Amino acid sequence: MGGILRFRKARLFGHDVVLAKPMTYMNESGQAVRKLGRMFAFAPERLLLIYDDIDLPLGSIRVRERGSAGTHKGMKSVIQHLGSQEFPRLRIGIRGAGPARDDIVGYVLRPMRGKALAALQEGVCRAADAAEAFMQSDIHDTMNRFNRRKNSLLPQDEEAKTSTRRIHD
C-alpha cells in the first residue's frame, strides 16, 4: 500500500495543509483517503475532497458540506473507507454535450479539446478559488459564494441570505 497516494505538506493562507492525490484506480480512492487519515490525524470536516463528476455540467462546480456518493464510484469508496458521509466536497462537472450513458468510461477517458477543454479549465480555476475560500473561511461561506445560480437576479449578498446555512451557537 506504499504507493497508493502522493502528498505534499504546505503552508497556505496561514494554515498547515496536506495536498494529496490518490494513485489508485478511481473506484478505489477510499484506500488512499484512509491511508491519509492514518498518516495525518484530521477531523473529516477539515477534509476537502475535490473530484470530477459526470452528473454536473461541464465546467460547473458544486460545493457541499456532506452528502451521499450519488453515482460516483470513487466517492462511494471514500465514504466506505471513512465510514462517514460527513465531510466537505467540491465537485467539478465534466458532463459534456450529451455523452451516451452507456459509454461513460470512454467519454471520461477521452482527452478534451477546444471549447470543452476551455470550459473544464475554467471550472478547475473556479474550483481552486473555492478551495482557497474554504481554507480562508468555512464550508458555509464557500457554499454561499460558489454555489450561486448562474442566472440569479439577486445580488450575491442577497442570494446568500436565502441559503440553507446553519446557525452556529
LINCORUR-V104578 format. One line per field, one symbol per residue. phi: phi as a letter, one per 30 degrees, with the letter a starting at -180 (. if undefined). psi: psi as a letter, one per 30 degrees, with the letter a starting at -180 (. if undefined). burial: + if it has 9 or more other ideal C-beta (glycine too) atoms within 8 Angstrom, else -. A space follows every 10 residues. Layout:
phi: ???
psi: ???
burial: ???
//
This chain:
phi: .dcdacabda cbhibdbbcb bdcddedcee dddddedddb dbdedcdbcc adbddceeid bbcbdalddi cddddedddd ddiacdbdbb ccdbdddjdd ddbddddddd ddbhdddddd dddddddddd ddddddbadd dddddccdde cdcddedddd dcdceddcd
psi: gegfkklkkl jkhgkklkkk jkgllefgfe eeeeeeeeej kkkeffkjkk lljffkkkfl lkkkelalfb gjeeeeeeee ffglgikklj kkkgjahhkk ffheeeeefk kklbeeeeee eeeeeeeeee eeeeefclee eeeeefgkke gkfklefeee fglgkkkk.
burial: ---++-+--- ------++-+ -+-+---+++ +++++++--- ---+--+-++ +-++-+-+++ ++++----+- -++++++++- ++----++++ ++++++--+- ---+--++-- -----++-++ -+++-++-++ +++++---++ ++++++---- --------++ --+------
//
